[in-house]
Amino acid sequence: MNDFFPITNPVVVFALVAVIILLAPIVMGRMRMPGMIGLLLAGAILGPNALGVLERDQSFVLFGTVGLLYIMFTAALEIDLAILKRYSVHSVVFGLVTFAIPQGLGMLVAYYVLGFAWPAAILLASMFASHTLLTYPIVSRLGLTRNQAVTTAVGGTIVTDTLALLVLAVIAGMTRGEVDESFAWQLGLSLTLYVAAILIGLPLLARWFFRRVARDGVAEFVFVLATVFGCAALSHVAGSEPIVGAFLGGLALNRLIPHNSTLMNRIQFTGDALFIPFFLLSVGMLLDLSVFAGGARAWLVAICMLATVLVAKWLAAETTRPLLGYSLDQARVVFGLSVPQAAATLAATIVGFEIGLFDDTVVNGAIVMILVTCFWAPIVVDRHGRNLVQAEAGLAAEAPVAKQRILVACSTESSARPLIDLAILMRDPAQAQPVYALNVVEDGDDAVRGVAAAERMLDALVPQLSAAGVPAQPVTRIDLNTAAGILRARRELHARKVIVGWRKRSIGTEFFFGSMVEQLLQDGQYLLIASRLREPLNTCKRIVIALPPHVENEDGFIDGMRTLGHLARQLGVGMLILCETAHEAGVQRRLKALRPAIEFKLQPIAAWSGVLRALSELARKDQLMVFVGVRPGGYAWRTSLGTLPERVSRLSPDLNMLVFYLPEMNEPDDLA
């Protein structure tokens, strides 16, 4: 077999890896086990220390490293920053606990049981303190990324990994004789500048790029890859590790890449299909059972290391129950997220071996520790994560939400694309409803030709929805006029939200509210959203909402504000709500009752007549201005709303603006 293995032909290697990536999750799924365990097993069986079919060459190391950084990057990208901010103390507390317990227990075991000197014992303990978010793809697949316990574990990762890597830097510097009086100052200054450059500079660069350069998905995707891996590559200059740079890069881009956007879908697809499976295969290839034939010392070191990391991480996760008020399943998910060892563990092992603090037994023990924790953690997260999903589903069943169907009126391809982006961000993926792209052809002699042109235009828009993983349903209607066609299609499709665009140029009162909008308002059973978008939505920093008096008493108020809350979460921005002082308490009471909860800040104004002055002070192109109103004749109807958006637009021509016309009544929920 040595004549055939390991396989060196790159085409055959990639074909075999593709088959493994395809079959491993399928086989594990039949056994009710996470798919990543199949990839780890495949790497161990086919790797150089078993059958020798595949060699852990430079390509596996390269793609494996990229996969590890991808996990850290996507974990930071999917964090709900509002939840992280709300529970930031939880993340810091857990980060300190999951560092202190393994570090302290590890030092005692290494010094008193294994007989290491204190420098080696401290470095060995730092390996137990760090962890890798290997199982994060599981919680992402289960839809638990916004769970409080998951956010705490992810936020705590950067705390404990940074502290563990600082221990590594200090011990390595002491052993090499590099530590002097200026060492701590240089390290602290370089890390501070590094973190500030990423968290402050990268968002500014990304906003400029998305606004001025990127107009297609390929450019956006390549820009994200280049900046994130650039941040990771510069980590060594700051005395840190690439995983920290990738995580910080994800945090910096979090607000600029909406969770349900086309760009996010491309990022997740590339990682799940290629980079992360390569990382799992490369980790599996590290297993070498032959090292235990060397004597009892190898067994003692490996067993002590494995037992210490499991006990220490379990104790750290268990402290979240009394300390942070988590349930049993939440604590187990935290344990499953924080116990896998990989990146920082390998870094400390290699450095410790090179400077002479560790011998072969520690290297082999670290590999065993990595393999066992990487096999065990996915089982724990999958089992208890499913329990959390069932618990959250039970809570959701207590407060059912009407079916969401979004209809987008498309006149031309260029004007429809920002409307499609808005529909993608407003859509709730949990309901699995398609987005309907509608084009109305006015009846006449050229109707047949118009239908053919409309179908070609809609076919060009469908890939935009498909690229974001959103089911698309193109619809063409022939009618007497555009408004009549939209209303008929809405009733036939039972659409709950209709998005229309404003013409760039018009005259008089038709600049924003022409006869078409007036006709659309005659049907009061849906939410009408009139949109004028000048800048990419992902570059906005805040949503400013103008609420006229008494609008909080309208039947459709909850539906409209829930939609805006979902949009704000997708964009990762806050909501500033302007309302009359006399209605502040009523608005706050109704918004506080929303589920899921939304983050908002109220800015009261003395009277509605002063709303233009308040809006003029906030009108900047990085704001999304939303005017909430009702149909004419409604309780909260104001004649000033018809001219208010036009007057604000004159102050800031590049301002993104939406007008929400709240529904007057709801259709039955059982409509298909």
C-alpha positions as CSV (number, residue, x, y, z in Angstrom):
1,M,0.0,0.0,0.0
2,N,3.0,2.3,0.4
3,D,3.1,2.5,-3.3
4,F,-0.3,4.1,-3.5
5,F,-0.6,6.0,-0.2
6,P,-0.5,8.7,0.8
7,I,-2.3,10.1,-2.2
8,T,-0.3,13.0,-3.7
9,N,-2.3,13.9,-6.8
10,P,-4.1,17.1,-5.8
11,V,-7.1,16.4,-8.0
12,V,-7.7,13.0,-6.3
13,V,-7.1,14.5,-2.8
14,F,-9.6,17.2,-3.3
15,A,-12.1,14.8,-4.8
16,L,-11.7,12.4,-1.8
17,V,-12.1,15.3,0.6
18,A,-15.2,16.5,-1.2
19,V,-16.7,13.0,-0.8
20,I,-15.9,12.9,2.9
21,I,-17.4,16.4,3.4
22,L,-20.6,15.1,1.7
23,L,-20.9,11.7,3.3
24,A,-19.7,12.3,6.9
25,P,-22.6,14.5,8.0
26,I,-25.1,12.1,6.3
27,V,-23.7,9.0,8.0
28,M,-23.5,10.8,11.4
29,G,-27.1,12.1,10.9
30,R,-28.3,8.5,10.6
31,M,-26.6,7.8,13.9
32,R,-28.1,10.9,15.5
33,M,-24.7,12.5,16.0
34,P,-23.3,15.9,14.9
35,G,-21.8,15.9,11.4
36,M,-18.5,17.3,12.6
37,I,-17.7,14.2,14.5
38,G,-17.8,12.3,11.2
39,L,-15.2,14.7,9.8
40,L,-13.0,14.3,12.8
41,L,-13.2,10.5,12.6
42,A,-12.5,10.6,8.9
43,G,-9.4,12.6,9.5
44,A,-8.2,10.3,12.2
45,I,-8.8,7.1,10.2
46,L,-7.5,8.3,6.8
47,G,-4.7,10.4,8.3
48,P,-0.9,9.7,8.5
49,N,-1.1,8.0,11.9
50,A,-3.7,5.4,10.8
51,L,-4.3,4.2,7.2
52,G,-2.1,6.9,5.7
53,V,-4.4,7.6,2.8
54,L,-4.1,11.3,3.3
55,E,-1.1,13.3,4.4
56,R,-1.4,16.4,6.6
57,D,0.5,18.5,4.2
58,Q,0.7,22.2,3.7
59,S,-2.7,22.4,2.0
60,F,-4.5,20.8,5.0
61,V,-2.6,23.1,7.4
62,L,-3.5,26.2,5.2
63,F,-7.2,25.4,4.8
64,G,-7.4,24.2,8.4
65,T,-6.0,27.4,9.7
66,V,-8.4,29.4,7.5
67,G,-11.3,27.3,8.8
68,L,-10.3,28.0,12.4
69,L,-10.1,31.7,11.8
70,Y,-13.4,31.5,9.9
71,I,-15.1,30.0,13.0
72,M,-13.9,32.8,15.2
73,F,-14.8,35.4,12.5
74,T,-18.4,34.1,11.9
75,A,-18.9,33.7,15.7
76,A,-18.2,37.4,16.2
77,L,-20.2,38.3,13.1
78,E,-23.4,36.5,14.3
79,I,-23.3,38.0,17.8
80,D,-26.3,40.2,18.6
81,L,-24.4,43.3,19.8
82,A,-27.5,44.6,21.6
83,I,-27.6,41.4,23.7
84,L,-23.8,41.4,24.1
85,K,-24.0,45.0,25.4
86,R,-26.9,44.2,27.7
87,Y,-25.1,41.2,29.1
88,S,-21.5,42.3,28.7
89,V,-20.9,41.8,32.4
90,H,-21.9,38.1,31.9
91,S,-19.3,37.7,29.2
92,V,-16.6,39.3,31.3
93,V,-17.5,37.3,34.4
94,F,-17.6,34.0,32.5
95,G,-14.4,34.8,30.7
96,L,-12.6,35.4,34.0
97,V,-14.1,32.3,35.6
98,T,-13.3,30.0,32.7
99,F,-9.8,31.3,32.8
100,A,-9.2,31.4,36.5
101,I,-10.5,27.9,37.4
102,P,-8.6,26.0,34.7
103,Q,-5.5,28.1,35.2
104,G,-5.5,27.6,39.0
105,L,-6.4,23.9,38.9
106,G,-4.0,23.3,36.0
107,M,-1.0,24.8,37.8
108,L,-1.6,22.6,40.9
109,V,-1.9,19.4,38.8
110,A,1.1,20.2,36.7
111,Y,3.3,21.1,39.7
112,Y,2.3,18.6,42.3
113,V,1.1,15.7,40.3
114,L,3.2,15.8,37.1
115,G,6.3,17.4,38.7
116,F,6.8,20.3,36.3
117,A,8.7,23.5,37.4
118,W,6.6,26.5,37.9
119,P,7.2,28.2,34.5
120,A,6.2,25.0,32.7
121,A,3.3,24.4,35.1
122,I,1.9,28.0,34.4
123,L,2.2,27.5,30.7
124,L,0.6,24.1,30.7
125,A,-2.3,25.5,32.8
126,S,-2.8,28.3,30.2
127,M,-3.6,25.5,27.7
128,F,-6.5,24.4,29.8
129,A,-7.8,28.0,30.2
130,S,-8.1,28.7,26.5
131,H,-10.6,27.1,24.2
132,T,-11.8,27.2,20.6
133,L,-15.4,27.8,19.4
134,L,-15.3,24.5,17.4
135,T,-19.0,23.7,18.2
136,Y,-20.3,27.2,17.3
137,P,-21.5,26.0,13.9
138,I,-23.9,23.6,15.7
139,V,-25.6,26.4,17.8
140,S,-25.7,28.5,14.6
141,R,-27.5,25.7,12.7
142,L,-29.9,25.3,15.6
143,G,-30.7,29.0,15.6
144,L,-29.3,29.7,19.1
145,T,-26.8,32.4,18.2
146,R,-29.0,35.1,20.0
147,N,-29.4,33.0,23.1
148,Q,-28.1,34.8,26.2
149,A,-25.9,31.8,27.2
150,V,-24.4,31.4,23.8
151,T,-23.6,35.1,23.6
152,T,-22.0,34.9,27.0
153,A,-19.8,32.0,26.0
154,V,-18.8,33.6,22.7
155,G,-17.9,36.9,24.5
156,G,-16.1,35.1,27.2
157,T,-14.0,33.3,24.6
158,I,-12.1,36.4,23.7
159,V,-11.5,37.2,27.3
160,T,-10.0,33.8,28.3
161,D,-8.1,33.3,25.1
162,T,-6.5,36.7,25.3
163,L,-5.5,36.1,28.9
164,A,-4.1,32.7,28.0
165,L,-2.1,34.1,25.1
166,L,-0.8,36.8,27.4
167,V,0.5,34.1,29.8
168,L,2.1,32.4,26.8
169,A,3.8,35.6,25.7
170,V,5.1,36.3,29.2
171,I,6.4,32.8,30.0
172,A,8.0,32.5,26.6
173,G,9.6,35.9,27.0
174,M,10.9,35.0,30.5
175,T,12.4,31.8,29.2
176,R,14.1,33.5,26.3
177,G,15.3,36.4,28.5
178,E,13.2,39.0,26.7
179,V,11.3,40.2,29.7
180,D,12.5,43.5,31.1
181,E,10.9,46.6,32.6
182,S,9.6,47.8,29.2
183,F,8.1,44.5,28.2
184,A,4.7,45.0,29.8
185,W,4.4,48.5,28.5
186,Q,5.3,47.5,25.0
187,L,2.9,44.6,25.0
188,G,0.0,46.6,26.5
189,L,0.6,49.5,24.1
190,S,0.8,47.3,21.0
191,L,-2.4,45.4,21.9
192,T,-4.3,48.7,22.7
193,L,-3.3,50.2,19.3
194,Y,-4.1,46.9,17.5
195,V,-7.6,46.6,19.0
196,A,-8.4,50.3,18.5
197,A,-7.2,50.2,14.8
198,I,-9.6,47.2,14.1
199,L,-12.6,48.3,16.1
200,I,-12.5,51.9,15.0
201,G,-10.6,52.0,11.7
202,L,-12.1,48.9,10.0
203,P,-15.8,50.1,10.3
204,L,-14.8,53.4,8.7
205,L,-13.0,51.7,5.9
206,A,-15.8,49.2,5.3
207,R,-18.5,51.9,5.3
208,W,-16.6,53.8,2.7
209,F,-16.1,50.7,0.6
210,F,-19.7,49.6,0.7
211,R,-20.9,53.1,-0.2
212,R,-18.4,54.1,-2.9
213,V,-16.7,51.0,-4.3
214,A,-18.7,47.7,-3.9
215,R,-21.7,47.3,-6.1
216,D,-21.6,43.6,-6.6
217,G,-21.5,40.6,-4.3
218,V,-18.0,39.3,-5.4
219,A,-16.3,42.6,-4.5
220,E,-18.0,42.7,-1.1
221,F,-17.1,39.1,-0.3
222,V,-13.4,39.5,-1.3
223,F,-13.2,42.7,0.6
224,V,-14.4,41.0,3.8
225,L,-12.0,38.1,3.4
226,A,-9.1,40.5,2.7
227,T,-9.7,42.7,5.7
228,V,-10.5,39.9,8.2
229,F,-7.5,37.8,7.3
230,G,-5.4,41.0,7.2
231,C,-6.4,41.7,10.8
232,A,-5.5,38.1,11.7
233,A,-2.1,38.4,9.9
234,L,-1.2,41.6,11.8
235,S,-1.9,40.0,15.2
236,H,1.7,38.8,15.7
237,V,2.9,42.4,15.4
238,A,0.8,43.2,18.4
239,G,2.0,40.2,20.4
240,S,-1.3,38.3,20.0
241,E,-2.6,35.4,17.9
242,P,-4.6,35.3,14.6
243,I,-7.7,34.0,16.3
244,V,-8.0,37.2,18.3
245,G,-7.6,39.3,15.1
246,A,-10.2,37.3,13.3
247,F,-12.7,37.6,16.2
248,L,-12.1,41.4,16.4
249,G,-12.5,41.7,12.7
250,G,-15.9,40.0,13.0
251,L,-16.9,42.4,15.8
252,A,-15.9,45.4,13.7
253,L,-17.9,44.2,10.7
254,N,-20.9,43.0,12.7
255,R,-23.1,46.0,12.1
256,L,-22.2,46.2,8.4
257,I,-23.2,42.6,7.5
258,P,-26.8,41.9,8.3
259,H,-27.5,38.4,9.5
260,N,-30.0,37.6,6.7
261,S,-28.2,39.4,3.9
262,T,-26.8,38.0,0.7
263,L,-23.2,38.7,1.9
264,M,-23.7,36.8,5.1
265,N,-25.2,33.9,3.2
266,R,-22.1,33.8,1.0
267,I,-19.8,34.0,4.0
268,Q,-21.5,31.1,5.9
269,F,-21.8,29.0,2.8
270,T,-18.1,29.2,2.0
271,G,-17.1,28.4,5.5
272,D,-19.6,25.5,6.0
273,A,-18.9,23.9,2.6
274,L,-15.1,24.2,2.5
275,F,-12.9,25.9,5.2
276,I,-14.5,24.5,8.4
277,P,-14.6,20.9,7.1
278,F,-10.9,21.1,6.2
279,F,-10.1,22.3,9.7
280,L,-12.0,19.4,11.3
281,L,-10.2,16.9,9.0
282,S,-6.8,18.5,9.8
283,V,-7.5,18.2,13.6
284,G,-8.5,14.6,13.2
285,M,-5.2,13.8,11.5
286,L,-3.3,14.7,14.6
287,L,-4.4,11.6,16.5
288,D,-1.6,9.1,17.0
289,L,-2.4,6.2,19.3
290,S,1.1,4.8,19.0
291,V,2.5,7.4,21.4
292,F,1.0,5.5,24.3
293,A,3.3,2.6,23.7
294,G,6.2,4.6,25.1
295,G,5.5,4.0,28.8
296,A,3.4,5.0,31.8
297,R,4.6,8.6,31.8
298,A,2.8,9.3,28.5
299,W,-0.4,7.8,29.9
300,L,-0.2,9.8,33.2
301,V,0.4,13.1,31.4
302,A,-2.4,12.5,28.9
303,I,-4.9,11.4,31.5
304,C,-4.1,14.2,33.9
305,M,-4.3,16.8,31.1
306,L,-7.6,15.5,29.8
307,A,-9.2,15.1,33.3
308,T,-8.1,18.6,34.3
309,V,-9.5,20.4,31.3
310,L,-12.9,18.5,31.5
311,V,-13.3,19.1,35.2
312,A,-12.1,22.7,35.1
313,K,-14.3,23.7,32.2
314,W,-17.3,21.9,33.7
315,L,-16.8,23.7,37.0
316,A,-16.6,27.1,35.1
317,A,-19.8,26.3,33.2
318,E,-21.6,25.2,36.3
319,T,-20.9,28.5,38.0
320,T,-23.1,30.2,35.4
321,R,-26.2,28.6,37.0
322,P,-26.1,30.2,40.4
323,L,-24.0,33.2,39.3
324,L,-25.8,34.2,36.1
325,G,-29.1,32.4,36.6
326,Y,-28.7,30.0,33.6
327,S,-30.7,26.8,33.3
328,L,-29.1,23.3,33.2
329,D,-29.3,23.1,29.4
330,Q,-27.8,26.6,29.1
331,A,-24.9,25.6,31.4
332,R,-24.3,22.5,29.4
333,V,-24.3,24.4,26.1
334,V,-21.8,26.8,27.7
335,F,-19.6,23.8,28.7
336,G,-19.8,22.4,25.1
337,L,-18.8,25.7,23.6
338,S,-15.9,26.3,26.1
339,V,-14.3,22.8,26.4
340,P,-12.9,22.2,22.9
341,Q,-9.2,22.7,22.6
342,A,-7.4,23.6,19.4
343,A,-5.8,26.9,18.3
344,A,-4.4,28.4,21.5
345,T,-3.6,25.0,22.9
346,L,-1.6,24.1,19.8
347,A,0.2,27.5,20.0
348,A,1.2,27.0,23.6
349,T,2.2,23.4,23.0
350,I,4.5,24.3,20.1
351,V,6.1,27.3,21.8
352,G,6.6,25.3,25.0
353,F,8.2,22.5,23.1
354,E,10.5,24.8,21.2
355,I,11.8,26.7,24.3
356,G,12.4,23.4,26.2
357,L,9.6,23.6,28.8
358,F,7.7,20.7,27.4
359,D,8.8,17.2,26.2
360,D,7.2,14.7,23.8
361,T,4.7,13.5,26.4
362,V,3.1,16.9,26.7
363,V,2.8,17.2,23.0
364,N,1.1,13.8,22.7
365,G,-1.1,14.6,25.7
366,A,-2.2,17.9,24.1
367,I,-3.1,16.0,20.9
368,V,-5.2,13.5,22.9
369,M,-6.8,16.4,24.8
370,I,-7.7,18.1,21.6
371,L,-9.1,15.0,20.0
372,V,-11.3,13.9,22.9
373,T,-12.7,17.4,23.7
374,C,-13.4,17.9,20.0
375,F,-15.3,14.6,19.8
376,W,-17.2,15.1,23.1
377,A,-18.2,18.8,22.9
378,P,-20.3,18.5,19.7
379,I,-22.4,15.7,21.3
380,V,-23.0,17.9,24.4
381,V,-23.9,21.0,22.4
382,D,-26.2,19.1,20.0
383,R,-28.1,17.4,22.8
384,H,-28.7,20.3,25.1
385,G,-29.0,22.8,22.3
386,R,-32.0,20.9,21.0
387,N,-33.5,21.1,24.4
388,L,-33.1,24.9,24.4
389,V,-34.7,25.1,20.9
390,Q,-37.7,23.1,22.2
391,A,-37.9,25.4,25.2
392,E,-37.8,28.6,23.0
393,A,-40.3,27.1,20.6
394,G,-42.7,26.6,23.6
395,L,-42.4,30.2,24.6
396,A,-42.9,31.3,21.0
397,A,-46.1,29.2,20.8
398,E,-47.5,31.3,23.6
399,A,-47.3,34.5,21.5
400,P,-48.0,33.5,17.9
401,V,-47.2,35.9,15.1
402,A,-49.3,36.2,12.0
403,K,-47.8,34.7,8.8
404,Q,-45.5,37.1,7.1
405,R,-45.7,37.5,3.3
406,I,-43.9,40.3,1.6
407,L,-44.8,41.7,-1.8
408,V,-42.3,44.0,-3.6
409,A,-43.5,46.2,-6.4
410,C,-40.8,46.2,-9.1
411,S,-40.9,48.7,-11.9
412,T,-37.3,48.6,-13.2
413,E,-34.4,46.3,-12.3
414,S,-32.2,49.1,-10.9
415,S,-34.9,50.6,-8.7
416,A,-36.1,47.2,-7.5
417,R,-32.8,46.0,-6.2
418,P,-32.7,48.2,-3.0
419,L,-36.4,47.3,-2.4
420,I,-35.4,43.6,-2.6
421,D,-32.6,44.2,-0.1
422,L,-35.1,45.8,2.2
423,A,-37.5,42.9,1.9
424,I,-34.7,40.4,2.7
425,L,-33.8,42.3,5.9
426,M,-37.5,42.6,7.0
427,R,-38.3,38.9,6.3
428,D,-38.5,36.5,9.2
429,P,-36.6,33.3,8.1
430,A,-38.3,31.2,10.8
431,Q,-41.6,31.5,8.9
432,A,-40.1,30.2,5.6
433,Q,-42.3,32.4,3.5
434,P,-41.1,33.5,0.0
435,V,-40.7,37.1,-1.1
436,Y,-43.0,38.0,-4.0
437,A,-41.4,40.2,-6.7
438,L,-44.3,41.8,-8.6
439,N,-44.4,43.7,-11.9
440,V,-47.7,45.1,-13.2
441,V,-48.2,45.5,-16.9
442,E,-50.8,48.0,-17.9
443,D,-53.5,46.5,-20.2
444,G,-53.3,47.6,-23.8
445,D,-52.1,46.7,-27.3
446,D,-48.5,46.1,-26.1
447,A,-49.5,44.0,-23.0
448,V,-48.0,40.8,-24.4
449,R,-44.7,42.5,-25.2
450,G,-44.8,44.1,-21.8
451,V,-45.3,40.8,-20.0
452,A,-42.3,39.3,-21.8
453,A,-40.2,42.3,-20.7
454,A,-41.5,42.1,-17.1
455,E,-40.6,38.4,-16.9
456,R,-37.1,39.0,-18.1
457,M,-36.7,41.8,-15.5
458,L,-38.0,39.6,-12.7
459,D,-35.8,36.7,-13.7
460,A,-32.8,39.0,-13.3
461,L,-34.0,39.8,-9.7
462,V,-34.6,36.3,-8.6
463,P,-30.8,35.5,-8.2
464,Q,-30.6,38.4,-5.7
465,L,-33.0,36.6,-3.4
466,S,-31.6,33.2,-4.1
467,A,-28.1,34.4,-3.2
468,A,-29.4,35.3,0.3
469,G,-31.1,31.9,0.7
470,V,-34.6,33.5,0.4
471,P,-37.3,31.7,-1.6
472,A,-38.3,33.9,-4.6
473,Q,-41.7,34.0,-6.3
474,P,-41.8,36.3,-9.4
475,V,-45.3,37.5,-10.2
476,T,-46.6,39.3,-13.3
477,R,-50.0,40.9,-13.5
478,I,-51.9,42.6,-16.3
479,D,-54.3,45.3,-15.0
480,L,-55.7,48.7,-15.8
481,N,-53.1,50.5,-13.8
482,T,-50.2,49.7,-11.4
483,A,-52.1,50.4,-8.2
484,A,-55.0,48.2,-9.1
485,G,-52.6,45.4,-10.1
486,I,-50.7,45.6,-6.8
487,L,-53.9,45.5,-4.8
488,R,-55.3,42.5,-6.7
489,A,-52.0,40.6,-6.4
490,R,-51.8,41.4,-2.6
491,R,-55.3,40.0,-2.0
492,E,-54.6,36.9,-4.1
493,L,-51.3,36.2,-2.4
494,H,-52.5,37.3,1.1
495,A,-49.4,39.5,1.4
496,R,-49.1,41.3,4.8
497,K,-46.5,43.8,3.7
498,V,-46.1,45.6,0.4
499,I,-43.0,47.6,-0.4
500,V,-43.1,50.2,-3.1
501,G,-40.5,52.8,-4.2
502,W,-40.7,56.5,-4.7
503,R,-39.8,58.0,-8.1
504,K,-36.6,59.9,-8.1
505,R,-38.1,62.8,-10.0
506,S,-41.7,64.1,-9.9
507,I,-43.6,67.3,-9.5
508,G,-45.7,68.9,-6.8
509,T,-47.4,66.6,-4.4
510,E,-46.5,63.5,-6.5
511,F,-42.9,63.8,-5.4
512,F,-43.6,61.3,-2.7
513,F,-47.3,60.6,-2.5
514,G,-48.7,60.4,-6.0
515,S,-52.1,59.0,-7.0
516,M,-50.7,55.4,-6.9
517,V,-50.0,55.5,-3.2
518,E,-53.4,57.1,-2.5
519,Q,-55.1,54.2,-4.3
520,L,-53.0,51.7,-2.4
521,L,-54.1,53.2,0.9
522,Q,-57.7,52.3,0.1
523,D,-57.0,48.7,1.2
524,G,-56.4,48.8,5.0
525,Q,-55.5,45.2,5.7
526,Y,-51.8,45.3,5.1
527,L,-48.6,47.3,6.0
528,L,-47.6,49.6,3.2
529,I,-44.0,50.7,3.1
530,A,-43.0,53.5,0.8
531,S,-39.2,53.5,0.3
532,R,-36.6,55.9,-0.9
533,L,-33.1,54.5,-0.4
534,R,-30.1,56.4,-1.5
535,E,-27.3,54.6,0.4
536,P,-26.7,50.9,1.2
537,L,-28.8,50.0,4.2
538,N,-25.9,48.2,5.9
539,T,-24.0,51.5,6.2
540,C,-26.7,53.2,8.3
541,K,-25.8,53.8,12.0
542,R,-29.3,54.4,13.5
543,I,-33.0,54.3,12.7
544,V,-34.8,57.5,13.6
545,I,-38.6,57.0,13.9
546,A,-41.2,59.8,14.0
547,L,-44.4,58.8,15.7
548,P,-47.4,61.1,15.4
549,P,-49.7,61.5,18.4
550,H,-52.1,58.6,19.2
551,V,-50.4,56.2,16.8
552,E,-49.7,53.9,19.7
553,N,-53.4,53.2,20.0
554,E,-53.7,52.0,16.4
555,D,-54.4,48.3,15.8
556,G,-51.4,48.0,13.4
557,F,-48.9,49.7,15.7
558,I,-47.5,46.5,17.1
559,D,-47.0,45.0,13.7
560,G,-45.2,48.0,12.4
561,M,-42.9,48.4,15.3
562,R,-42.1,44.7,15.4
563,T,-41.1,45.0,11.7
564,L,-38.9,48.0,12.5
565,G,-37.4,46.1,15.5
566,H,-36.5,43.2,13.3
567,L,-34.9,45.5,10.8
568,A,-32.9,47.2,13.5
569,R,-31.6,43.8,14.8
570,Q,-30.6,42.8,11.3
571,L,-28.7,46.1,10.8
572,G,-27.3,45.9,14.3
573,V,-28.3,49.5,15.0
574,G,-30.4,51.3,17.7
575,M,-33.7,53.0,17.3
576,L,-34.3,56.6,18.3
577,I,-38.1,57.3,18.6
578,L,-39.5,60.8,18.5
579,C,-43.0,61.3,20.0
580,E,-44.9,63.9,21.9
581,T,-44.2,64.2,25.6
582,A,-47.9,63.7,26.4
583,H,-47.8,60.3,24.7
584,E,-44.3,59.1,25.9
585,A,-45.7,56.9,28.6
586,G,-48.2,55.2,26.3
587,V,-45.6,54.5,23.6
588,Q,-43.1,53.2,26.1
589,R,-45.7,50.9,27.7
590,R,-46.7,49.3,24.3
591,L,-43.1,48.9,23.1
592,K,-42.0,47.3,26.4
593,A,-44.7,44.6,25.8
594,L,-43.3,43.6,22.4
595,R,-41.9,40.1,22.0
596,P,-39.2,39.6,21.0
597,A,-38.0,42.7,22.9
598,I,-36.6,45.6,20.9
599,E,-33.9,48.1,21.9
600,F,-35.0,51.7,21.6
601,K,-34.5,55.2,23.0
602,L,-37.3,57.7,23.3
603,Q,-36.7,61.4,22.5
604,P,-39.9,63.4,23.5
605,I,-40.8,66.6,21.8
606,A,-43.2,69.2,23.3
607,A,-45.6,69.2,20.3
608,W,-45.9,67.5,16.9
609,S,-45.5,70.8,15.2
610,G,-41.9,70.8,16.3
611,V,-41.1,67.5,14.7
612,L,-39.5,69.0,11.6
613,R,-37.0,70.9,13.7
614,A,-36.1,67.8,15.6
615,L,-35.7,65.7,12.5
616,S,-33.6,68.4,10.8
617,E,-31.0,68.1,13.5
618,L,-30.9,64.3,13.0
619,A,-31.0,64.2,9.2
620,R,-27.7,62.7,8.1
621,K,-27.0,60.2,5.3
622,D,-25.9,57.6,7.9
623,Q,-29.4,57.6,9.4
624,L,-32.5,55.8,8.3
625,M,-35.5,58.0,8.7
626,V,-38.8,56.3,9.2
627,F,-42.2,58.1,9.3
628,V,-45.0,56.1,10.9
629,G,-48.5,57.0,9.9
630,V,-52.0,55.7,9.2
631,R,-54.4,55.8,6.3
632,P,-56.4,59.1,5.9
633,G,-59.3,59.2,8.4
634,G,-57.6,57.0,11.0
635,Y,-57.4,58.1,14.6
636,A,-53.8,59.1,14.4
637,W,-54.0,60.6,10.9
638,R,-52.2,63.9,10.4
639,T,-52.3,66.0,7.2
640,S,-48.8,67.1,7.9
641,L,-47.5,63.6,7.3
642,G,-48.1,64.0,3.6
643,T,-45.6,66.8,3.3
644,L,-43.2,66.0,6.2
645,P,-41.0,63.5,4.3
646,E,-40.6,65.9,1.3
647,R,-39.6,68.7,3.6
648,V,-37.1,66.6,5.4
649,S,-35.6,65.3,2.1
650,R,-34.9,68.9,1.0
651,L,-32.7,69.2,4.1
652,S,-30.8,66.0,3.3
653,P,-31.2,64.8,-0.3
654,D,-29.0,61.6,0.3
655,L,-31.1,60.5,3.3
656,N,-32.6,57.0,3.4
657,M,-36.3,57.3,4.1
658,L,-39.2,55.0,4.7
659,V,-42.9,55.7,5.3
660,F,-44.9,53.0,7.2
661,Y,-48.6,53.1,6.7
662,L,-49.9,50.8,9.5
663,P,-52.7,48.3,8.8
664,E,-56.1,49.2,10.1
665,M,-57.1,45.5,10.7
666,N,-55.5,42.1,10.4
667,E,-56.5,39.2,8.1
668,P,-57.3,35.8,9.6
669,D,-54.1,33.9,10.5
670,D,-55.2,30.7,8.8
671,L,-55.0,32.0,5.3
672,A,-52.6,30.0,3.2
